[in-house]
Amino acid sequence: MSDHFDVQAIRAKFPALDQQVHGKELVYLDNAATTQKPQAVIDAVRAFYERDCSNVHRGVHLLSQRATIAYESSRTRIKEFLHASDSREIVFTRGTTEAINLVAHSFVRPRLKPGDEVLISTMEHHSNIVPWQLLCEEKGAVLKVIPINDRGEIMLDEYEALLSERTCIVALVHVSNALGTVNPVRHMVDLAHNKGIPVLLDGAQAVPHSVVNVAELDCDFYTFSAHKVYGPTGIGVLFGKREHLLEMVPYQGGGDMILSVSFEKTTYNEPPHRFEAGTPNIEGVLGLSAALDFVDEVGLENIATYEHSLLEEATAAVKAIPGIRLVGDAKERAGALSFVMDGVHPHDIGTILDTEGVAVRAGHHCAQPVMARFGVSATVRASFAMYNTSEEIAALVRGLNMVKEVFG
Ligand SMILES: Cc1ncc(COP(=O)(O)O)c(C=O)c1O
């Protein structure tokens, strides 16, 4: 491994990694669900409550000014992280789920007519399916689905054929949480834009594993959740092109999203504040900013290279166990490895691994349609972060061999 990448030094910065579960060293391989938090993030949240605790945007006193400056500087920090051109293109949400719902409600809903289409893929997380289903039902529109091949890759010809003059938006996962597939989103955005169709990218599983440059991607919307990139829960980001945000109707009504209120007429604030009604998750925003500082210090390119080698090692080791079948074997994958074992339910595998200290996810990963595509109801998913090691992959393999013995 590169000289720059000292995994033990990185591990030492994550207090939760240093513990035993069921008397065994914790091997945390459920990072696609949520990552552990470095001390720097815990400290940032704590510092807010210990020194700067105050509401934002509404106080003349010093604490409120400090909190407001820290909150708005974090917006600029996130703009830089995503390579957006304007911090007013960064909207804070509760997470990816809320960001997608916001776009569905405020951007697509006013434009969608009966018979129009929303285009998603087979490998979407439920949060990028259900908001569109609700909307299509309400508007008499049609949800269209891009098929995937047996490796778990988007079928690009079919995608192109599905882009029509009725398509109102393409909403697509950048990296699949269930399969680990990295989609060719740059190319897919181009194809949609050639037909004048806007594109939302769900980056929940991409942001932790790769450099994301929204300017280069040229996507219209990009979403992610802080908790999957070493930040706190309950906070996430919607990037939206300024011209779109300006024309979007409010999402929720309340404080902060208005310019003036009377019983006769209320006028709305400019984006991004128009979409941030009520007291925001201030400590979450500060924690997210600290998380991105942490990630940048290690270097996303270093992280991506390291994790890629871990994923290759894990894939080869797991594949070599007789009776195990990978679910999704795309040429380009990041972060996660999904598999099933002959004759053993994934929940049983997850439970036995847990007794060995190995935390994996067993289930449908909030992506039931892609499970159905592969003819399974659930898989075991091992997902990786910058702090995982080869020794942990060995522990996973030992645990899987133990499962085979138990179910012999
Ligand atoms: C690809 C993908 N999209 C969306 C989500 C939803 O994220 P959140 O629950 O943080 O809103 C997840 C979470 O697992 C995900 O993996």
The ligand as a MOL file (V3000), in Angstrom:
LIG
                    3D

  0  0  0     0  0            999 V3000
M  V30 BEGIN CTAB
M  V30 COUNTS 16 16 0 0 0
M  V30 BEGIN ATOM
M  V30 1 C -27.8170 4.5570 -2.8520 0
M  V30 2 C -28.5970 5.1000 -1.6890 0
M  V30 3 N -29.5100 6.0470 -1.8940 0
M  V30 4 C -30.2220 6.5710 -0.8930 0
M  V30 5 C -30.0440 6.1520 0.4060 0
M  V30 6 C -30.8600 6.7760 1.4860 0
M  V30 7 O -30.0440 7.5170 2.3360 0
M  V30 8 P -30.6090 8.1340 3.6850 0
M  V30 9 O -31.3040 7.0170 4.4080 0
M  V30 10 O -29.3850 8.6060 4.3980 0
M  V30 11 O -31.5380 9.2280 3.3160 0
M  V30 12 C -29.1180 5.1530 0.6660 0
M  V30 13 C -28.9560 4.6250 2.0410 0
M  V30 14 O -28.6590 3.4750 2.2480 0
M  V30 15 C -28.3670 4.6260 -0.3980 0
M  V30 16 O -27.4520 3.6810 -0.1820 0
M  V30 END ATOM
M  V30 BEGIN BOND
M  V30 1 1 1 2
M  V30 2 1 2 3
M  V30 3 2 2 15
M  V30 4 2 3 4
M  V30 5 1 4 5
M  V30 6 1 5 6
M  V30 7 2 5 12
M  V30 8 1 6 7
M  V30 9 1 7 8
M  V30 10 2 8 9
M  V30 11 1 8 10
M  V30 12 1 8 11
M  V30 13 1 12 13
M  V30 14 1 12 15
M  V30 15 2 13 14
M  V30 16 1 15 16
M  V30 END BOND
M  V30 END CTAB
M  END
